[in-house]
Amino acid sequence: MEFRQLQYTLQIAAERNFSRAAEKLHIAQPSLSQQLSKLEKELGVLLFQRNTSTVELTHAGVTFVEQAQKIVDAVELLRQEMSDISQLRKGKVVVGSMPITGSHLLPHVLPAFQQAYPDIEVTLLEDSGITLEKLTASGKADLSLLSLPLQEPTLSYVTIGEERIDLAVPPDHPLAQRGASGQLQPVRIDELRDEPFVVLKKGQGFRKLTFDLCEQAGFNPQVVFESTNIETLQSLVATGMGITLVPRFIARAPRSEFVPVYVPLADPTPSRTLVVAYRQGRVLSKAAEAFIQTFQQTVSELSKTN
């Protein structure tokens, strides 16, 4: 049994398709099929049921993939640990990030990390939360910045911090008028039942949080427009199209035009939990542990100013 055969089998199991697996592995499909057949012959069992349209794991295949993943993880950990030792903390960490949240947090985190660990390379992957969960579960990302709840059951996480949620309204909206104290009055979510909402499209984690908060307040939001970009939503709010909920780190970021008014929400103030997720059972490298620690410290400092 060869190590590459374990890698080939894991890729076929992930893709459920020989052509796609061969493409990801950068080998010819006949060579991939040949190696799998050779492995199955050695083991005396079929790992996959093949037909013209699908490739499915057999019972033996499920067991093999579970154990093969442990072996591949152990080899990768050994390589990483030897790299940390031989290169005196030199290393590499692949970090996944939600684009908008990352755009407001990473400019604070990455410089601090680079200053503390100048010999560690950081590679950034930006995508939706759902995609990042899959990339992290498959090992293509060491860590990913996400918000709870996670959908992928094979992920563990370290909590980075709680981020309060604000309400964004147009500048001429009645809720944007300051009270006698000169402060904006906190708003209960149930007061928003008759308001038009602009929200993120399906598949975006913060959309679900918005709908959950409205449902807990006893209503479904009246959606008048959807976008994949929360920056676009804020600009639309500023021009009077509706209202929306916004994470505070994003709400407090400076912008030059189309600025809505951000109104605090009444107690109990809703929030979302930001986490750094990684695959269960995967021992984190020293570089990854250092990155998480830097992230926690930076977000803690930012929270004091927001």
KAFEN-V307568 format. One record per backbone hydrogen bond with DSSP energy under -1.0 kcal/mol. NH is the residue of the N-H (numbers start at 0). CO is the residue of the C=O. If there is no record, write none. Layout:
# KAFEN-V307568
nh->NH co->CO
nh->NH co->CO
This chain:
# KAFEN-V307568
nh->5 co->1
nh->6 co->2
nh->7 co->3
nh->8 co->4
nh->9 co->5
nh->10 co->6
nh->11 co->7
nh->12 co->8
nh->13 co->9
nh->14 co->10
nh->15 co->11
nh->20 co->16
nh->21 co->17
nh->22 co->18
nh->23 co->19
nh->24 co->20
nh->26 co->21
nh->31 co->27
nh->32 co->28
nh->33 co->29
nh->34 co->30
nh->35 co->31
nh->36 co->32
nh->37 co->33
nh->38 co->34
nh->39 co->35
nh->40 co->36
nh->41 co->37
nh->42 co->38
nh->43 co->39
nh->44 co->39
nh->48 co->55
nh->50 co->53
nh->55 co->48
nh->57 co->46
nh->61 co->57
nh->62 co->58
nh->63 co->59
nh->64 co->60
nh->65 co->61
nh->66 co->62
nh->67 co->63
nh->68 co->64
nh->69 co->65
nh->70 co->66
nh->71 co->67
nh->72 co->68
nh->73 co->69
nh->74 co->70
nh->75 co->71
nh->76 co->72
nh->77 co->73
nh->78 co->74
nh->79 co->75
nh->80 co->76
nh->81 co->77
nh->82 co->78
nh->83 co->79
nh->84 co->80
nh->85 co->81
nh->86 co->82
nh->88 co->83
nh->90 co->118
nh->92 co->120
nh->94 co->122
nh->95 co->142
nh->96 co->124
nh->101 co->97
nh->102 co->98
nh->104 co->100
nh->105 co->101
nh->107 co->104
nh->108 co->104
nh->109 co->105
nh->112 co->108
nh->113 co->109
nh->114 co->110
nh->115 co->111
nh->116 co->112
nh->119 co->116
nh->120 co->90
nh->122 co->92
nh->124 co->94
nh->126 co->96
nh->131 co->127
nh->132 co->128
nh->133 co->129
nh->134 co->130
nh->135 co->131
nh->136 co->132
nh->137 co->133
nh->139 co->134
nh->140 co->134
nh->141 co->93
nh->142 co->93
nh->143 co->276
nh->144 co->95
nh->145 co->274
nh->147 co->272
nh->154 co->151
nh->155 co->277
nh->157 co->275
nh->159 co->273
nh->160 co->273
nh->162 co->271
nh->164 co->269
nh->165 co->245
nh->166 co->262
nh->167 co->243
nh->168 co->260
nh->172 co->169
nh->175 co->172
nh->176 co->173
nh->178 co->182
nh->181 co->178
nh->186 co->263
nh->190 co->187
nh->191 co->188
nh->194 co->191
nh->196 co->221
nh->197 co->242
nh->198 co->224
nh->200 co->226
nh->203 co->200
nh->207 co->203
nh->208 co->204
nh->209 co->205
nh->210 co->206
nh->211 co->207
nh->212 co->208
nh->213 co->209
nh->214 co->210
nh->215 co->211
nh->216 co->212
nh->217 co->214
nh->218 co->213
nh->222 co->220
nh->223 co->196
nh->224 co->196
nh->226 co->198
nh->232 co->228
nh->233 co->229
nh->234 co->230
nh->235 co->231
nh->236 co->232
nh->237 co->233
nh->238 co->234
nh->239 co->236
nh->240 co->235
nh->242 co->195
nh->243 co->167
nh->245 co->165
nh->247 co->163
nh->250 co->246
nh->251 co->247
nh->252 co->249
nh->260 co->168
nh->262 co->166
nh->265 co->186
nh->271 co->162
nh->273 co->160
nh->274 co->145
nh->275 co->157
nh->276 co->143
nh->277 co->155
nh->279 co->153
nh->281 co->278
nh->288 co->284
nh->289 co->285
nh->290 co->286
nh->291 co->287
nh->292 co->288
nh->293 co->289
nh->294 co->290
nh->295 co->291
nh->296 co->292
nh->297 co->293
nh->298 co->294
nh->299 co->295
nh->300 co->296
nh->301 co->297
nh->302 co->298
nh->304 co->301
